[in-house]
Amino acid sequence: MSDMTMSEILCDPLIRQLMRADRVSLDVFATLLREAAARADAQAMKGISAVVPPDDNEASAQSHETIMQTEAV
């Protein structure tokens, strides 16, 4: 089963019933979903940038040279 789109969530009859029971307006709920998606995207981008090392070939070459020298000793 795939994730629901925001449009599908806002049109879903069960979600609409829960919104009515909780007295949550469509505008407020839509704003909540947009803000949550933005925070999730920001967190995902932080995770990606933390995993991808900087592209510094000189530092990488120096590190490799140090490892090679250590292994040779």
Contacts in CASP RR format, 6 or more apart in sequence:
PFRMAT RR
TARGET T0000
AUTHOR 0000-0000-0000
METHOD contacts of the structure
MODEL  1
MSDMTMSEILCDPLIRQLMRADRVSLDVFATLLREAAARADAQAMKGISA
VVPPDDNEASAQSHETIMQTEAV
4 12 0 8 1.000
6 30 0 8 1.000
6 33 0 8 1.000
6 34 0 8 1.000
6 37 0 8 1.000
9 15 0 8 1.000
9 33 0 8 1.000
10 26 0 8 1.000
10 29 0 8 1.000
10 30 0 8 1.000
10 33 0 8 1.000
19 25 0 8 1.000
19 26 0 8 1.000
19 29 0 8 1.000
END
